[in-house]
Amino acid sequence: MAEQQLGVLKALDVAKTQLYHFTAIVIAGMGFFTDAYDLFCVSLVTKLLGRLYYFNPLSEKPGSLPPHVAAAVNGVALCGTLAGQLFFGWLGDKLGRKKVYGITLIMMIVCSVASGLSFGNKAKGVMTTLCFFRFWLGFGIGGDYPLSATIMSEYANKKTRGAFIAAVFAMQGVGILAGGFVALAVSSIFDKKFPAPTYAVDRALSTPPQADYIWRIIVMFGAVPAALTYYWRMKMPETARYTALVAKNIKQATQDMSKVLQVELEMEERAENIVQDPRLNYGLFSKEFAKRHGLPLLGCTSTWFLLDIAFYSQNLFQKDIFSAIGWIPKAATMNGIHEVFMIARAQTLIALCSTVPGYWFTVAFIDIMGRFAIQLMGFFMMTVFMFAIAFPYDHWIKPDNRIGFVVMYSLTFFFANFGPNATTFIVPAEIFPARLRSTCHGISAATGKAGAIVGAFGFLYAAQPQDKTKTDAGYPPGIGVKNSLIMLGVINFVGMLFTFLVPEPKGKSLEELSGETEVEK
């Protein structure tokens, strides 16, 4: 085996951590910040949408979205994301990372603003336009997954590549917090300006007409951070690995990276031979790809799929948990605006205490422990905590034990983020060849989103009580929360087993991992 790596790529691999690395993290991370903000902020306003558009003056409880509408509002963005991951992942390998990166950002800005505008003021018109634009918003967000990960991994150096990609992913946590803070700020301002009685006191006046602006402002604010980074995104040069290994223009790659690294790089004589080797031009559906990368791709897709089932089904228990602990009072005892404030407060607290620290733990430890160890540990701890919540479930829901319940629940999400939620995003951007890297990351991410759809909807129905009289309005009886949690524990355990198919990329160059430097004499 002759080990050959282009000088320009070697220069990137051994480069010291410098300003352009952090610029790349911020530029790629802002996309992720926006993704998380946009996907997450809708859960803060669904209750308000129910009160505004499905108000029934005769009902004891405030209006709420019917099951099919709630499913559409929450799920349509996930479906869009899945489609976007596959399409833009493929496009990023065809046209180059940079070109496609601009397209996804413009889509996210336009659709964020558009989802806050709606045709008509009747429930049907508002929900239809909201869902339509959220699908296309999701489509743009989907493109950001493979491109952000690929760009960061191709710009990073060998030693701290894991931490850099993890830092881009950790911006998701910051986006979730921002969603909470924006909702808290907007709802407190409106609460002060337009005081309203609670639902129990006056049903019609408990949701003032001005509250209609609240959800629109929260949803549209997602366009701001994306718009701010557009200029920087367009100034970033194409990654050297794409220019050299895919576009086969080594001269351009060397010039671009000389600027970025601020050192003079020499153009190599033998460079052309490395790039032109026909044995490294196999396609995605070839036998050679299956032989070299088949099992790792199965490992990446299956672990991401299983993780997202568990990760996205959390939202189902969130409202039960919050009401059980008394963080969110009964709906009838609040007015519409105050309810947004209470939901945002509860979700922001959970994010601050468990979700966000997990991301940064990954950033700190990933290049020390390695991806494999973190993923295995994360799945294992999630299994343990899911079972620990599930089996004595009846014990946890008693008022005296609720603090313990919240701690267990938070730990599950801490180990999801200091674990498979971060590693499943990082590894696919490292182990595949440059000309298929973005496509394979898109495939892995899309399988993950399929898991998210199963988690968010399958378990929405599964978690309904077995007793017909206790189910939520419009839902058939399910297997109950306890059995759902046991199932999720089993799913996490299977994820742990599939982790063994995923190779460890720590400390190796991207070309070594993907076999692009191996050309037999």
Disulfide bonds with the S-S distance in Angstrom:
none
